[in-house]
Amino acid sequence: PGWIRYMEYNFSDQLDHLSSCKSPQQMFGALVKNYLPGKINVDAKKIFHISIMPCTAKKFEANRKEMGGDYGKDVDVVLTTREAAKLFKMRGINLATIEEEDFDSLMGLGTGAARIFGTT
């Protein structure tokens, strides 16, 4: 994300030494666009993937040309947590009052680790 752009701008001669691994946001976006269509029998081009992240650099990352395929972008839109909170407030959605439901384990089991991601 942000540090990749920093390296490109300040140390372009060192880019060959960077990991080619995508960030968790982009890895999940690639899974959504490549794995999910086969599971639910839907064309990847019809899937609109939204990511809610705490960092504005994720918006830049999602728009990089190498973050997608012939189906389009891995992550179509990134909302910051602040933007998501404003959207919920505008729509009258109070997350504290929403009734709990069973976890949707479409892609596997969850650990709860994502709860701390936006606060670290």
Biopython code that builds the backbone (N, CA, C, O; Angstrom):
import numpy as np
from Bio.PDB.StructureBuilder import StructureBuilder

atoms = [
    (1, "PRO", "N", (0.825, -1.210, 0.000)),
    (1, "PRO", "CA", (0.000, 0.000, 0.000)),
    (1, "PRO", "C", (0.862, 1.264, 0.000)),
    (1, "PRO", "O", (1.561, 1.531, -0.978)),
    (2, "GLY", "N", (0.823, 2.025, 1.057)),
    (2, "GLY", "CA", (1.542, 3.292, 1.089)),
    (2, "GLY", "C", (3.044, 3.143, 0.969)),
    (2, "GLY", "O", (3.701, 3.927, 0.285)),
    (3, "TRP", "N", (3.585, 2.141, 1.630)),
    (3, "TRP", "CA", (5.050, 1.992, 1.595)),
    (3, "TRP", "C", (5.528, 1.505, 0.239)),
    (3, "TRP", "O", (6.668, 1.777, -0.136)),
    (4, "ILE", "N", (4.697, 0.799, -0.504)),
    (4, "ILE", "CA", (5.067, 0.381, -1.864)),
    (4, "ILE", "C", (5.241, 1.629, -2.732)),
    (4, "ILE", "O", (6.214, 1.747, -3.478)),
    (5, "ARG", "N", (4.292, 2.554, -2.625)),
    (5, "ARG", "CA", (4.386, 3.805, -3.387)),
    (5, "ARG", "C", (5.620, 4.589, -2.959)),
    (5, "ARG", "O", (6.297, 5.190, -3.793)),
    (6, "TYR", "N", (5.913, 4.586, -1.672)),
    (6, "TYR", "CA", (7.106, 5.260, -1.157)),
    (6, "TYR", "C", (8.359, 4.665, -1.797)),
    (6, "TYR", "O", (9.246, 5.400, -2.231)),
    (7, "MET", "N", (8.430, 3.346, -1.856)),
    (7, "MET", "CA", (9.585, 2.675, -2.473)),
    (7, "MET", "C", (9.673, 3.006, -3.963)),
    (7, "MET", "O", (10.757, 3.294, -4.470)),
    (8, "GLU", "N", (8.551, 2.967, -4.661)),
    (8, "GLU", "CA", (8.549, 3.280, -6.090)),
    (8, "GLU", "C", (9.065, 4.695, -6.343)),
    (8, "GLU", "O", (9.793, 4.935, -7.306)),
    (9, "TYR", "N", (8.694, 5.604, -5.494)),
    (9, "TYR", "CA", (9.068, 7.005, -5.671)),
    (9, "TYR", "C", (10.507, 7.288, -5.236)),
    (9, "TYR", "O", (11.228, 8.026, -5.908)),
    (10, "ASN", "N", (10.924, 6.698, -4.108)),
    (10, "ASN", "CA", (12.225, 7.030, -3.520)),
    (10, "ASN", "C", (13.338, 6.019, -3.781)),
    (10, "ASN", "O", (14.512, 6.388, -3.812)),
    (11, "PHE", "N", (12.986, 4.762, -3.967)),
    (11, "PHE", "CA", (14.003, 3.718, -4.111)),
    (11, "PHE", "C", (13.640, 2.754, -5.235)),
    (11, "PHE", "O", (13.626, 1.540, -5.037)),
    (12, "SER", "N", (13.352, 3.287, -6.395)),
    (12, "SER", "CA", (12.905, 2.451, -7.513)),
    (12, "SER", "C", (13.941, 1.402, -7.903)),
    (12, "SER", "O", (13.592, 0.377, -8.488)),
    (13, "ASP", "N", (15.204, 1.644, -7.587)),
    (13, "ASP", "CA", (16.247, 0.667, -7.906)),
    (13, "ASP", "C", (16.188, -0.557, -6.990)),
    (13, "ASP", "O", (16.886, -1.540, -7.239)),
    (14, "GLN", "N", (15.377, -0.515, -5.947)),
    (14, "GLN", "CA", (15.280, -1.620, -4.989)),
    (14, "GLN", "C", (13.986, -2.438, -5.138)),
    (14, "GLN", "O", (13.748, -3.359, -4.357)),
    (15, "LEU", "N", (13.171, -2.115, -6.114)),
    (15, "LEU", "CA", (11.870, -2.767, -6.247)),
    (15, "LEU", "C", (11.964, -4.275, -6.465)),
    (15, "LEU", "O", (11.056, -5.011, -6.081)),
    (16, "ASP", "N", (13.046, -4.737, -7.071)),
    (16, "ASP", "CA", (13.208, -6.178, -7.299)),
    (16, "ASP", "C", (13.343, -6.955, -5.990)),
    (16, "ASP", "O", (13.199, -8.177, -5.979)),
    (17, "HIS", "N", (13.617, -6.260, -4.899)),
    (17, "HIS", "CA", (13.817, -6.916, -3.606)),
    (17, "HIS", "C", (12.545, -6.983, -2.763)),
    (17, "HIS", "O", (12.561, -7.538, -1.664)),
    (18, "LEU", "N", (11.454, -6.428, -3.260)),
    (18, "LEU", "CA", (10.195, -6.449, -2.523)),
    (18, "LEU", "C", (9.465, -7.766, -2.745)),
    (18, "LEU", "O", (9.595, -8.388, -3.799)),
    (19, "SER", "N", (8.713, -8.175, -1.764)),
    (19, "SER", "CA", (7.885, -9.369, -1.892)),
    (19, "SER", "C", (6.810, -9.133, -2.948)),
    (19, "SER", "O", (6.295, -8.022, -3.079)),
    (20, "SER", "N", (6.480, -10.162, -3.686)),
    (20, "SER", "CA", (5.420, -10.053, -4.689)),
    (20, "SER", "C", (4.057, -10.430, -4.104)),
    (20, "SER", "O", (3.050, -10.412, -4.812)),
    (21, "CYS", "N", (4.024, -10.770, -2.817)),
    (21, "CYS", "CA", (2.760, -11.143, -2.164)),
    (21, "CYS", "C", (1.824, -9.946, -2.088)),
    (21, "CYS", "O", (2.252, -8.820, -1.836)),
    (22, "LYS", "N", (0.557, -10.203, -2.308)),
    (22, "LYS", "CA", (-0.449, -9.159, -2.160)),
    (22, "LYS", "C", (-0.772, -8.980, -0.677)),
    (22, "LYS", "O", (-0.481, -9.851, 0.143)),
    (23, "SER", "N", (-1.371, -7.854, -0.350)),
    (23, "SER", "CA", (-1.833, -7.614, 1.016)),
    (23, "SER", "C", (-3.038, -8.515, 1.292)),
    (23, "SER", "O", (-3.627, -9.043, 0.349)),
    (24, "PRO", "N", (-3.420, -8.705, 2.561)),
    (24, "PRO", "CA", (-4.614, -9.502, 2.859)),
    (24, "PRO", "C", (-5.858, -8.995, 2.129)),
    (24, "PRO", "O", (-6.666, -9.796, 1.657)),
    (25, "GLN", "N", (-6.019, -7.674, 2.032)),
    (25, "GLN", "CA", (-7.171, -7.122, 1.311)),
    (25, "GLN", "C", (-7.189, -7.616, -0.131)),
    (25, "GLN", "O", (-8.224, -8.064, -0.624)),
    (26, "GLN", "N", (-6.058, -7.537, -0.799)),
    (26, "GLN", "CA", (-5.992, -7.904, -2.209)),
    (26, "GLN", "C", (-6.036, -9.419, -2.408)),
    (26, "GLN", "O", (-6.584, -9.898, -3.401)),
    (27, "MET", "N", (-5.464, -10.171, -1.473)),
    (27, "MET", "CA", (-5.553, -11.634, -1.562)),
    (27, "MET", "C", (-7.003, -12.077, -1.456)),
    (27, "MET", "O", (-7.456, -12.933, -2.217)),
    (28, "PHE", "N", (-7.735, -11.490, -0.504)),
    (28, "PHE", "CA", (-9.137, -11.864, -0.351)),
    (28, "PHE", "C", (-9.946, -11.429, -1.567)),
    (28, "PHE", "O", (-10.836, -12.153, -2.014)),
    (29, "GLY", "N", (-9.641, -10.248, -2.105)),
    (29, "GLY", "CA", (-10.325, -9.795, -3.312)),
    (29, "GLY", "C", (-10.114, -10.752, -4.472)),
    (29, "GLY", "O", (-11.046, -11.045, -5.221)),
    (30, "ALA", "N", (-8.883, -11.242, -4.622)),
    (30, "ALA", "CA", (-8.586, -12.208, -5.688)),
    (30, "ALA", "C", (-9.352, -13.509, -5.460)),
    (30, "ALA", "O", (-9.840, -14.116, -6.414)),
    (31, "LEU", "N", (-9.461, -13.944, -4.198)),
    (31, "LEU", "CA", (-10.248, -15.146, -3.890)),
    (31, "LEU", "C", (-11.716, -14.934, -4.248)),
    (31, "LEU", "O", (-12.349, -15.801, -4.850)),
    (32, "VAL", "N", (-12.245, -13.785, -3.874)),
    (32, "VAL", "CA", (-13.647, -13.481, -4.160)),
    (32, "VAL", "C", (-13.911, -13.525, -5.659)),
    (32, "VAL", "O", (-14.946, -14.035, -6.087)),
    (33, "LYS", "N", (-12.998, -13.000, -6.456)),
    (33, "LYS", "CA", (-13.220, -12.926, -7.899)),
    (33, "LYS", "C", (-12.825, -14.204, -8.644)),
    (33, "LYS", "O", (-13.275, -14.425, -9.769)),
    (34, "ASN", "N", (-11.986, -15.049, -8.028)),
    (34, "ASN", "CA", (-11.532, -16.266, -8.715)),
    (34, "ASN", "C", (-12.133, -17.554, -8.157)),
    (34, "ASN", "O", (-12.405, -18.479, -8.922)),
    (35, "TYR", "N", (-12.344, -17.637, -6.856)),
    (35, "TYR", "CA", (-12.854, -18.851, -6.216)),
    (35, "TYR", "C", (-14.378, -18.830, -6.084)),
    (35, "TYR", "O", (-15.052, -19.802, -6.423)),
    (36, "LEU", "N", (-14.905, -17.725, -5.594)),
    (36, "LEU", "CA", (-16.334, -17.624, -5.312)),
    (36, "LEU", "C", (-17.230, -17.848, -6.530)),
    (36, "LEU", "O", (-18.247, -18.529, -6.393)),
    (37, "PRO", "N", (-16.913, -17.317, -7.710)),
    (37, "PRO", "CA", (-17.800, -17.533, -8.856)),
    (37, "PRO", "C", (-18.102, -19.010, -9.133)),
    (37, "PRO", "O", (-19.230, -19.360, -9.478)),
    (38, "GLY", "N", (-17.107, -19.864, -8.982)),
    (38, "GLY", "CA", (-17.328, -21.288, -9.196)),
    (38, "GLY", "C", (-18.195, -21.924, -8.124)),
    (38, "GLY", "O", (-18.927, -22.876, -8.396)),
    (39, "LYS", "N", (-18.113, -21.397, -6.894)),
    (39, "LYS", "CA", (-18.908, -21.935, -5.785)),
    (39, "LYS", "C", (-20.374, -21.543, -5.883)),
    (39, "LYS", "O", (-21.252, -22.322, -5.511)),
    (40, "ILE", "N", (-20.647, -20.331, -6.386)),
    (40, "ILE", "CA", (-22.032, -19.855, -6.419)),
    (40, "ILE", "C", (-22.582, -19.736, -7.841)),
    (40, "ILE", "O", (-23.695, -19.255, -8.052)),
    (41, "ASN", "N", (-21.777, -20.184, -8.815)),
    (41, "ASN", "CA", (-22.188, -20.199, -10.217)),
    (41, "ASN", "C", (-22.608, -18.810, -10.726)),
    (41, "ASN", "O", (-23.689, -18.632, -11.288)),
    (42, "VAL", "N", (-21.716, -17.837, -10.510)),
    (42, "VAL", "CA", (-21.938, -16.461, -10.961)),
    (42, "VAL", "C", (-20.670, -15.982, -11.654)),
    (42, "VAL", "O", (-19.564, -16.274, -11.198)),
    (43, "ASP", "N", (-20.822, -15.255, -12.741)),
    (43, "ASP", "CA", (-19.684, -14.681, -13.448)),
    (43, "ASP", "C", (-18.974, -13.676, -12.542)),
    (43, "ASP", "O", (-19.628, -12.849, -11.906)),
    (44, "ALA", "N", (-17.651, -13.738, -12.478)),
    (44, "ALA", "CA", (-16.861, -12.835, -11.634)),
    (44, "ALA", "C", (-17.122, -11.372, -11.968)),
    (44, "ALA", "O", (-17.021, -10.512, -11.093)),
    (45, "LYS", "N", (-17.453, -11.081, -13.212)),
    (45, "LYS", "CA", (-17.718, -9.696, -13.611)),
    (45, "LYS", "C", (-18.994, -9.154, -12.968)),
    (45, "LYS", "O", (-19.207, -7.942, -12.938)),
    (46, "LYS", "N", (-19.838, -10.042, -12.457)),
    (46, "LYS", "CA", (-21.080, -9.621, -11.805)),
    (46, "LYS", "C", (-20.919, -9.454, -10.294)),
    (46, "LYS", "O", (-21.857, -9.048, -9.607)),
    (47, "ILE", "N", (-19.739, -9.764, -9.784)),
    (47, "ILE", "CA", (-19.483, -9.619, -8.344)),
    (47, "ILE", "C", (-18.863, -8.253, -8.090)),
    (47, "ILE", "O", (-17.881, -7.878, -8.729)),
    (48, "PHE", "N", (-19.442, -7.517, -7.156)),
    (48, "PHE", "CA", (-18.923, -6.204, -6.757)),
    (48, "PHE", "C", (-18.400, -6.342, -5.335)),
    (48, "PHE", "O", (-19.170, -6.507, -4.389)),
    (49, "HIS", "N", (-17.093, -6.272, -5.200)),
    (49, "HIS", "CA", (-16.436, -6.532, -3.913)),
    (49, "HIS", "C", (-16.058, -5.220, -3.232)),
    (49, "HIS", "O", (-15.306, -4.417, -3.783)),
    (50, "ILE", "N", (-16.591, -5.011, -2.020)),
    (50, "ILE", "CA", (-16.303, -3.814, -1.231)),
    (50, "ILE", "C", (-15.468, -4.216, -0.030)),
    (50, "ILE", "O", (-15.774, -5.190, 0.658)),
    (51, "SER", "N", (-14.418, -3.461, 0.212)),
    (51, "SER", "CA", (-13.539, -3.696, 1.351)),
    (51, "SER", "C", (-13.658, -2.507, 2.301)),
    (51, "SER", "O", (-13.614, -1.358, 1.862)),
    (52, "ILE", "N", (-13.807, -2.773, 3.597)),
    (52, "ILE", "CA", (-13.841, -1.714, 4.605)),
    (52, "ILE", "C", (-12.543, -1.803, 5.386)),
    (52, "ILE", "O", (-12.292, -2.782, 6.088)),
    (53, "MET", "N", (-11.720, -0.771, 5.257)),
    (53, "MET", "CA", (-10.373, -0.781, 5.839)),
    (53, "MET", "C", (-10.086, 0.535, 6.561)),
    (53, "MET", "O", (-10.681, 1.563, 6.239)),
    (54, "PRO", "N", (-9.170, 0.503, 7.544)),
    (54, "PRO", "CA", (-8.872, 1.717, 8.307)),
    (54, "PRO", "C", (-7.929, 2.693, 7.609)),
    (54, "PRO", "O", (-7.825, 3.846, 8.028)),
    (55, "CYS", "N", (-7.251, 2.264, 6.575)),
    (55, "CYS", "CA", (-6.186, 3.075, 5.977)),
    (55, "CYS", "C", (-6.579, 3.562, 4.579)),
    (55, "CYS", "O", (-7.038, 2.773, 3.752)),
    (56, "THR", "N", (-6.401, 4.851, 4.317)),
    (56, "THR", "CA", (-6.745, 5.397, 2.998)),
    (56, "THR", "C", (-5.820, 4.875, 1.904)),
    (56, "THR", "O", (-6.179, 4.918, 0.727)),
    (57, "ALA", "N", (-4.641, 4.386, 2.269)),
    (57, "ALA", "CA", (-3.720, 3.839, 1.260)),
    (57, "ALA", "C", (-4.308, 2.600, 0.586)),
    (57, "ALA", "O", (-3.899, 2.248, -0.520)),
    (58, "LYS", "N", (-5.255, 1.941, 1.235)),
    (58, "LYS", "CA", (-5.897, 0.765, 0.637)),
    (58, "LYS", "C", (-6.692, 1.138, -0.611)),
    (58, "LYS", "O", (-6.857, 0.316, -1.512)),
    (59, "LYS", "N", (-7.185, 2.375, -0.667)),
    (59, "LYS", "CA", (-7.898, 2.842, -1.854)),
    (59, "LYS", "C", (-6.942, 2.877, -3.045)),
    (59, "LYS", "O", (-7.265, 2.403, -4.134)),
    (60, "PHE", "N", (-5.768, 3.445, -2.817)),
    (60, "PHE", "CA", (-4.738, 3.509, -3.859)),
    (60, "PHE", "C", (-4.340, 2.098, -4.293)),
    (60, "PHE", "O", (-4.235, 1.809, -5.485)),
    (61, "GLU", "N", (-4.122, 1.226, -3.308)),
    (61, "GLU", "CA", (-3.696, -0.143, -3.603)),
    (61, "GLU", "C", (-4.717, -0.869, -4.478)),
    (61, "GLU", "O", (-4.341, -1.534, -5.443)),
    (62, "ALA", "N", (-5.987, -0.749, -4.154)),
    (62, "ALA", "CA", (-7.037, -1.447, -4.903)),
    (62, "ALA", "C", (-7.132, -0.968, -6.343)),
    (62, "ALA", "O", (-7.608, -1.699, -7.212)),
    (63, "ASN", "N", (-6.680, 0.260, -6.604)),
    (63, "ASN", "CA", (-6.761, 0.818, -7.955)),
    (63, "ASN", "C", (-5.512, 0.600, -8.795)),
    (63, "ASN", "O", (-5.453, 1.050, -9.939)),
    (64, "ARG", "N", (-4.518, -0.081, -8.249)),
    (64, "ARG", "CA", (-3.303, -0.354, -9.027)),
    (64, "ARG", "C", (-3.644, -1.311, -10.171)),
    (64, "ARG", "O", (-4.458, -2.221, -10.011)),
    (65, "LYS", "N", (-3.021, -1.097, -11.307)),
    (65, "LYS", "CA", (-3.358, -1.897, -12.498)),
    (65, "LYS", "C", (-3.063, -3.380, -12.316)),
    (65, "LYS", "O", (-3.717, -4.213, -12.944)),
    (66, "GLU", "N", (-2.097, -3.732, -11.474)),
    (66, "GLU", "CA", (-1.753, -5.141, -11.300)),
    (66, "GLU", "C", (-2.666, -5.868, -10.307)),
    (66, "GLU", "O", (-2.481, -7.058, -10.051)),
    (67, "MET", "N", (-3.637, -5.163, -9.754)),
    (67, "MET", "CA", (-4.534, -5.758, -8.762)),
    (67, "MET", "C", (-5.872, -6.146, -9.381)),
    (67, "MET", "O", (-6.919, -5.617, -9.008)),
    (68, "GLY", "N", (-5.826, -7.063, -10.317)),
    (68, "GLY", "CA", (-7.049, -7.525, -10.948)),
    (68, "GLY", "C", (-6.743, -8.475, -12.084)),
    (68, "GLY", "O", (-5.618, -8.953, -12.232)),
    (69, "GLY", "N", (-7.750, -8.739, -12.874)),
    (69, "GLY", "CA", (-7.605, -9.656, -14.001)),
    (69, "GLY", "C", (-8.583, -9.289, -15.096)),
    (69, "GLY", "O", (-9.085, -8.166, -15.136)),
    (70, "ASP", "N", (-8.854, -10.229, -15.984)),
    (70, "ASP", "CA", (-9.778, -9.949, -17.084)),
    (70, "ASP", "C", (-11.210, -9.753, -16.591)),
    (70, "ASP", "O", (-12.064, -9.307, -17.357)),
    (71, "TYR", "N", (-11.485, -10.073, -15.350)),
    (71, "TYR", "CA", (-12.794, -9.874, -14.723)),
    (71, "TYR", "C", (-12.937, -8.463, -14.157)),
    (71, "TYR", "O", (-14.032, -8.074, -13.750)),
    (72, "GLY", "N", (-11.856, -7.693, -14.125)),
    (72, "GLY", "CA", (-11.877, -6.355, -13.531)),
    (72, "GLY", "C", (-10.970, -6.300, -12.313)),
    (72, "GLY", "O", (-10.014, -7.067, -12.210)),
    (73, "LYS", "N", (-11.270, -5.393, -11.392)),
    (73, "LYS", "CA", (-10.452, -5.219, -10.199)),
    (73, "LYS", "C", (-10.756, -6.308, -9.171)),
    (73, "LYS", "O", (-11.891, -6.776, -9.074)),
    (74, "ASP", "N", (-9.732, -6.710, -8.400)),
    (74, "ASP", "CA", (-9.948, -7.664, -7.307)),
    (74, "ASP", "C", (-10.879, -7.063, -6.259)),
    (74, "ASP", "O", (-11.801, -7.727, -5.784)),
    (75, "VAL", "N", (-10.638, -5.821, -5.906)),
    (75, "VAL", "CA", (-11.467, -5.085, -4.949)),
    (75, "VAL", "C", (-12.036, -3.885, -5.698)),
    (75, "VAL", "O", (-11.292, -3.017, -6.155)),
    (76, "ASP", "N", (-13.348, -3.844, -5.818)),
    (76, "ASP", "CA", (-13.974, -2.796, -6.627)),
    (76, "ASP", "C", (-13.991, -1.438, -5.930)),
    (76, "ASP", "O", (-13.761, -0.411, -6.568)),
    (77, "VAL", "N", (-14.258, -1.428, -4.642)),
    (77, "VAL", "CA", (-14.334, -0.184, -3.877)),
    (77, "VAL", "C", (-13.770, -0.418, -2.485)),
    (77, "VAL", "O", (-13.981, -1.472, -1.885)),
    (78, "VAL", "N", (-13.050, 0.577, -1.980)),
    (78, "VAL", "CA", (-12.575, 0.544, -0.597)),
    (78, "VAL", "C", (-13.211, 1.710, 0.144)),
    (78, "VAL", "O", (-13.092, 2.864, -0.268)),
    (79, "LEU", "N", (-13.885, 1.396, 1.240)),
    (79, "LEU", "CA", (-14.394, 2.416, 2.148)),
    (79, "LEU", "C", (-13.506, 2.420, 3.379)),
    (79, "LEU", "O", (-13.137, 1.358, 3.881)),
    (80, "THR", "N", (-13.158, 3.600, 3.871)),
    (80, "THR", "CA", (-12.447, 3.635, 5.147)),
    (80, "THR", "C", (-13.466, 3.327, 6.242)),
    (80, "THR", "O", (-14.673, 3.435, 6.026)),
    (81, "THR", "N", (-12.975, 2.948, 7.404)),
    (81, "THR", "CA", (-13.880, 2.669, 8.524)),
    (81, "THR", "C", (-14.679, 3.924, 8.874)),
    (81, "THR", "O", (-15.842, 3.833, 9.266)),
    (82, "ARG", "N", (-14.061, 5.080, 8.735)),
    (82, "ARG", "CA", (-14.764, 6.342, 9.006)),
    (82, "ARG", "C", (-15.888, 6.556, 7.989)),
    (82, "ARG", "O", (-16.989, 6.966, 8.358)),
    (83, "GLU", "N", (-15.613, 6.280, 6.711)),
    (83, "GLU", "CA", (-16.648, 6.419, 5.677)),
    (83, "GLU", "C", (-17.786, 5.436, 5.917)),
    (83, "GLU", "O", (-18.955, 5.781, 5.750)),
    (84, "ALA", "N", (-17.443, 4.211, 6.309)),
    (84, "ALA", "CA", (-18.471, 3.206, 6.586)),
    (84, "ALA", "C", (-19.343, 3.652, 7.762)),
    (84, "ALA", "O", (-20.565, 3.513, 7.718)),
    (85, "ALA", "N", (-18.712, 4.188, 8.813)),
    (85, "ALA", "CA", (-19.471, 4.666, 9.975)),
    (85, "ALA", "C", (-20.426, 5.790, 9.573)),
    (85, "ALA", "O", (-21.571, 5.822, 10.024)),
    (86, "LYS", "N", (-19.958, 6.713, 8.722)),
    (86, "LYS", "CA", (-20.817, 7.807, 8.251)),
    (86, "LYS", "C", (-21.979, 7.264, 7.425)),
    (86, "LYS", "O", (-23.111, 7.732, 7.549)),
    (87, "LEU", "N", (-21.691, 6.274, 6.581)),
    (87, "LEU", "CA", (-22.733, 5.663, 5.754)),
    (87, "LEU", "C", (-23.785, 4.976, 6.627)),
    (87, "LEU", "O", (-24.984, 5.134, 6.400)),
    (88, "PHE", "N", (-23.332, 4.215, 7.625)),
    (88, "PHE", "CA", (-24.270, 3.555, 8.543)),
    (88, "PHE", "C", (-25.137, 4.595, 9.253)),
    (88, "PHE", "O", (-26.349, 4.417, 9.380)),
    (89, "LYS", "N", (-24.513, 5.676, 9.713)),
    (89, "LYS", "CA", (-25.248, 6.727, 10.420)),
    (89, "LYS", "C", (-26.278, 7.374, 9.499)),
    (89, "LYS", "O", (-27.419, 7.600, 9.903)),
    (90, "MET", "N", (-25.874, 7.677, 8.245)),
    (90, "MET", "CA", (-26.798, 8.269, 7.271)),
    (90, "MET", "C", (-28.003, 7.374, 7.029)),
    (90, "MET", "O", (-29.120, 7.861, 6.850)),
    (91, "ARG", "N", (-27.778, 6.068, 7.023)),
    (91, "ARG", "CA", (-28.847, 5.101, 6.743)),
    (91, "ARG", "C", (-29.608, 4.686, 8.003)),
    (91, "ARG", "O", (-30.523, 3.866, 7.937)),
    (92, "GLY", "N", (-29.226, 5.258, 9.157)),
    (92, "GLY", "CA", (-29.916, 4.933, 10.407)),
    (92, "GLY", "C", (-29.588, 3.548, 10.937)),
    (92, "GLY", "O", (-30.394, 2.946, 11.646)),
    (93, "ILE", "N", (-28.413, 3.038, 10.600)),
    (93, "ILE", "CA", (-28.003, 1.704, 11.053)),
    (93, "ILE", "C", (-27.152, 1.852, 12.306)),
    (93, "ILE", "O", (-26.095, 2.482, 12.280)),
    (94, "ASN", "N", (-27.620, 1.269, 13.400)),
    (94, "ASN", "CA", (-26.880, 1.280, 14.657)),
    (94, "ASN", "C", (-26.345, -0.130, 14.882)),
    (94, "ASN", "O", (-27.099, -1.031, 15.249)),
    (95, "LEU", "N", (-25.061, -0.319, 14.665)),
    (95, "LEU", "CA", (-24.474, -1.658, 14.763)),
    (95, "LEU", "C", (-24.644, -2.267, 16.146)),
    (95, "LEU", "O", (-24.700, -3.490, 16.278)),
    (96, "ALA", "N", (-24.727, -1.436, 17.177)),
    (96, "ALA", "CA", (-24.872, -1.946, 18.544)),
    (96, "ALA", "C", (-26.239, -2.587, 18.776)),
    (96, "ALA", "O", (-26.398, -3.375, 19.708)),
    (97, "THR", "N", (-27.223, -2.259, 17.943)),
    (97, "THR", "CA", (-28.573, -2.791, 18.156)),
    (97, "THR", "C", (-28.958, -3.889, 17.165)),
    (97, "THR", "O", (-30.070, -4.414, 17.216)),
    (98, "ILE", "N", (-28.050, -4.229, 16.279)),
    (98, "ILE", "CA", (-28.354, -5.280, 15.303)),
    (98, "ILE", "C", (-28.311, -6.639, 16.001)),
    (98, "ILE", "O", (-27.387, -6.938, 16.758)),
    (99, "GLU", "N", (-29.318, -7.444, 15.732)),
    (99, "GLU", "CA", (-29.411, -8.765, 16.345)),
    (99, "GLU", "C", (-28.295, -9.677, 15.833)),
    (99, "GLU", "O", (-27.995, -9.698, 14.639)),
    (100, "GLU", "N", (-27.694, -10.419, 16.739)),
    (100, "GLU", "CA", (-26.613, -11.332, 16.356)),
    (100, "GLU", "C", (-27.141, -12.466, 15.490)),
    (100, "GLU", "O", (-28.285, -12.897, 15.630)),
    (101, "GLU", "N", (-26.286, -12.938, 14.597)),
    (101, "GLU", "CA", (-26.599, -14.077, 13.733)),
    (101, "GLU", "C", (-25.421, -15.023, 13.734)),
    (101, "GLU", "O", (-24.333, -14.665, 14.184)),
    (102, "ASP", "N", (-25.628, -16.228, 13.236)),
    (102, "ASP", "CA", (-24.528, -17.176, 13.106)),
    (102, "ASP", "C", (-23.515, -16.641, 12.107)),
    (102, "ASP", "O", (-23.867, -15.958, 11.145)),
    (103, "PHE", "N", (-22.257, -16.965, 12.352)),
    (103, "PHE", "CA", (-21.162, -16.552, 11.479)),
    (103, "PHE", "C", (-21.304, -17.219, 10.121)),
    (103, "PHE", "O", (-21.571, -18.418, 10.040)),
    (104, "ASP", "N", (-21.127, -16.455, 9.062)),
    (104, "ASP", "CA", (-21.181, -16.975, 7.700)),
    (104, "ASP", "C", (-19.800, -17.492, 7.330)),
    (104, "ASP", "O", (-18.902, -16.701, 7.041)),
    (105, "SER", "N", (-19.617, -18.796, 7.334)),
    (105, "SER", "CA", (-18.297, -19.383, 7.084)),
    (105, "SER", "C", (-18.132, -19.834, 5.633)),
    (105, "SER", "O", (-17.635, -20.930, 5.372)),
    (106, "LEU", "N", (-18.546, -18.996, 4.704)),
    (106, "LEU", "CA", (-18.480, -19.311, 3.279)),
    (106, "LEU", "C", (-17.096, -19.764, 2.834)),
    (106, "LEU", "O", (-16.971, -20.722, 2.071)),
    (107, "MET", "N", (-16.049, -19.074, 3.310)),
    (107, "MET", "CA", (-14.691, -19.395, 2.882)),
    (107, "MET", "C", (-13.903, -20.157, 3.947)),
    (107, "MET", "O", (-12.727, -20.453, 3.734)),
    (108, "GLY", "N", (-14.501, -20.475, 5.060)),
    (108, "GLY", "CA", (-13.791, -21.201, 6.111)),
    (108, "GLY", "C", (-14.144, -20.684, 7.483)),
    (108, "GLY", "O", (-15.132, -19.972, 7.655)),
    (109, "LEU", "N", (-13.335, -21.044, 8.458)),
    (109, "LEU", "CA", (-13.583, -20.668, 9.839)),
    (109, "LEU", "C", (-12.976, -19.312, 10.156)),
    (109, "LEU", "O", (-11.970, -18.923, 9.562)),
    (110, "GLY", "N", (-13.575, -18.606, 11.073)),
    (110, "GLY", "CA", (-13.054, -17.310, 11.503)),
    (110, "GLY", "C", (-12.396, -17.416, 12.858)),
    (110, "GLY", "O", (-12.726, -18.297, 13.652)),
    (111, "THR", "N", (-11.458, -16.512, 13.125)),
    (111, "THR", "CA", (-10.745, -16.520, 14.402)),
    (111, "THR", "C", (-11.118, -15.344, 15.277)),
    (111, "THR", "O", (-10.847, -15.360, 16.478)),
    (112, "GLY", "N", (-11.731, -14.328, 14.706)),
    (112, "GLY", "CA", (-12.014, -13.117, 15.461)),
    (112, "GLY", "C", (-10.864, -12.127, 15.425)),
    (112, "GLY", "O", (-10.986, -11.031, 15.972)),
    (113, "ALA", "N", (-9.751, -12.482, 14.796)),
    (113, "ALA", "CA", (-8.574, -11.613, 14.758)),
    (113, "ALA", "C", (-8.849, -10.292, 14.043)),
    (113, "ALA", "O", (-8.186, -9.292, 14.317)),
    (114, "ALA", "N", (-9.809, -10.279, 13.138)),
    (114, "ALA", "CA", (-10.104, -9.049, 12.396)),
    (114, "ALA", "C", (-10.649, -7.953, 13.293)),
    (114, "ALA", "O", (-10.601, -6.776, 12.934)),
    (115, "ARG", "N", (-11.166, -8.325, 14.458)),
    (115, "ARG", "CA", (-11.720, -7.322, 15.371)),
    (115, "ARG", "C", (-10.679, -6.300, 15.795)),
    (115, "ARG", "O", (-11.012, -5.136, 16.018)),
    (116, "ILE", "N", (-9.416, -6.718, 15.911)),
    (116, "ILE", "CA", (-8.387, -5.786, 16.372)),
    (116, "ILE", "C", (-7.667, -5.091, 15.223)),
    (116, "ILE", "O", (-6.899, -4.159, 15.461)),
    (117, "PHE", "N", (-7.894, -5.520, 13.981)),
    (117, "PHE", "CA", (-7.145, -4.975, 12.848)),
    (117, "PHE", "C", (-7.302, -3.466, 12.722)),
    (117, "PHE", "O", (-6.314, -2.751, 12.559)),
    (118, "GLY", "N", (-8.525, -2.981, 12.794)),
    (118, "GLY", "CA", (-8.771, -1.557, 12.599)),
    (118, "GLY", "C", (-8.380, -0.682, 13.775)),
    (118, "GLY", "O", (-8.456, 0.543, 13.684)),
    (119, "THR", "N", (-7.963, -1.288, 14.876)),
    (119, "THR", "CA", (-7.613, -0.501, 16.060)),
    (119, "THR", "C", (-6.132, -0.518, 16.362)),
    (119, "THR", "O", (-5.688, 0.136, 17.306)),
    (120, "THR", "N", (-5.357, -1.251, 15.583)),
    (120, "THR", "CA", (-3.918, -1.326, 15.861)),
    (120, "THR", "C", (-3.155, -0.308, 15.056)),
    (120, "THR", "O", (-1.931, -0.227, 15.164)),
]
sb = StructureBuilder()
sb.init_structure("model")
sb.init_model(0)
sb.init_chain("A")
sb.init_seg("    ")
for serial, (resi, resn, name, xyz) in enumerate(atoms, 1):
    if name == "N":
        sb.init_residue(resn, " ", resi, " ")
    sb.init_atom(name, np.array(xyz, "f"), 0.0, 1.0, " ", f" {name:<3s}", serial, name[0])
structure = sb.get_structure()
